[in-house]
Amino acid sequence: MQILGRLSRPAQGAPVALLQGLPRLPWWWAAAGGLVLLASMVLGVLVGPVHISLGTVLQVLVAPIPWFGGLASVDPGQASILWSLRIPRVVLGAIVGAMLATAGAAYQGAFRNPLADPYLLGAAAGANLGATLAITFAPGSSLIGVNVVPLAGFVGAAAAVAGAYALGQTVTGLRNTTGLILAGVAIAAFFNAIQTYIQQSQTNNIRQVYSWILGRLVTAGWEGVLLVLPYVVIGVAVILLHRRLLDALSIGDDEVTSLGISARRVRLIVVIAATLGTAAVVAIAGTIAFVGIIVPHTVRLLVGRSYRVVIPLSLLFGAAFLVLADTAARMVAAPAEVPIGVITAIVGAPFFIIVMRSTRAAAL
Amino acid sequence: MNDVVLRGVRIAYESEVVVSELDLGISSGEWLALIGPNGAGKTTILRAIARLVAYQGEIQVGGQAVAEMSGRELARRVAMVMQEPHMPEGMSVSQYVMLGRSPHLAYFGKEGHRDQRVVADILERLSLGRMAARALDHLSGGERQRAAIARALAQQAPVLLVDEPTSSLDVGRQQDVLELIDSLRAEQGLTVIAAMHDLTLAGQYADRVALLVAGKLVAAGTPAEVLTEPAIADHYRAQVRVLQMNGSGRAVIPIRGHDAAQAKNRLP
């Protein structure tokens, strides 16, 4: 897991003050993130209409391992619930949360805008439109063996971000974050309008489209996990590899160019990677809001602003946050489920206001 | 091999020509001050050498055309200190200065022990060692200027471009910064090209001065040759007295209109 960041030891010969000033991933925060994620996943697996004890969960988990497998007998019904419903759902939640939080941090770094997230730049609206088109006009079809829904989501998200990018550049230039946010809002509004029109005019699929837009982690088996995993692995890996360069971008395009770094290239690659992953998870899990804002900003407030810290910790805490939000979504109105996007927005909206106030709109 | 040559350089923003037909040569280890009234194109010329603006004509560094170099290669040869460098809130001095090592790292590369040693040496040299872990937004104006110079020095480039190095500094800090650049030039043989609005400081620190007016080079030579009362009256529309300092050094002192009339009467 070298990609998660070097838990550096002091270099010999360099003064202590210098090393203190260099950003590094604090190992205790990384360990805390790992533990919180593990605990939230265990909690997520335990919660459900059928009571399953922690002991049973552990037995089910070790059962496939040859040496441990024979030690205890496991109820096949409970094993089936865990393997085909709860565990894939929790794993999917962790993947979606990790991707959205990482993509949010990446967008903020690439655009040097603390208020940027996939949703504000129109990627989610684009994915919504793409997936709605796919669900409505090509239900259940696949292209080269891949389900067409995430593909359509990806295309929609890429078109939205590219549109916001181009519009922001033509209006005020990419250094002006206000122009970028307004461009994202305009593109999102446009895409949402088309999406709503299609949804209203093709009422056969309205339930499926609605359920998908509101955000949910309902999954039977591992299909959803396997569908998003390649996109997320590539997206997250590319973003993690750009941590140093995202820090460098923070000094501005001109200055970073004078250091021999192509700001345009870094921004393009990071945006493509973040959009790829976001599109895939939005297509599977719907429009889950605010994860990309709340998690990176919380990490910034608590640990530090360097992307070498923000990105790996956003990945861990984003995964944990979404698993907990999904658990809450299942518990709040049990046996019914509250859409997970509602839970993240209830926590996220007030937080978003605090972030805007604390930045004193300087970024605008 | 650190000389900089500009031949027939023309720079335009859309249809507005900012610099026209500029020919200028700066020898290795020389300090050239670009002077001129506001809007003369001083900053634009520095930005063209650093390839931050498009230009026509030819700019060479060490005998090689800037246009043919990769971004990293250029950044290993030319470092630039901006007039108002952007200093991200919360970034530490050492992280900021470490960014100067970027031209020496691969795209996905990481800073190693050698980079840490280079940065540590520069921080010590610029008296920033004790504040390496401090956030940039907690620095004074003089310390910020030193941090910006430190970042440029971390590039270990033989050519240093400096845009208005003393703006917004008090007289003591102005002297500190220019003495620092001068001593680094002496130690490391840096070629320094600085846009300077303070003619006295330009006249004392630069080996040569290039006077630009509306994007055209009107005079180039030693401070003694360029910084004359008639030239400054013509091009800056300012009444000044020019005093000789330390051989070829010059101090330019603005004088009030009334005194200017009297001074003019006294001239032979």
Interface residues (C-beta under 8 A of the other chain):
Chain A: R6 A11 Q12 G13 A14 P15 A17 L18 L19 Q20 G21 L22 P23 L241 R244 L245 D247 A248 S250 I251 G252 D254 E255 V256 T257 S258 L259 G260 I261 S262 G304 R305 S306
Chain B: R47 A50 R51 L52 S70 G71 R72 E73 L74 A75 R76 V78 A79 M80 M82 P85 H86 M87 P88 E89 G90 M91 S92 V93 S94 Q95 Y96 M98 L99 G100 S102 P103 L105 Y107 F108 G109 K110 E111 H113 Q116 R117 V119 A120 L123 E124 G129 R130 M131 A132 A133 R134 Q155
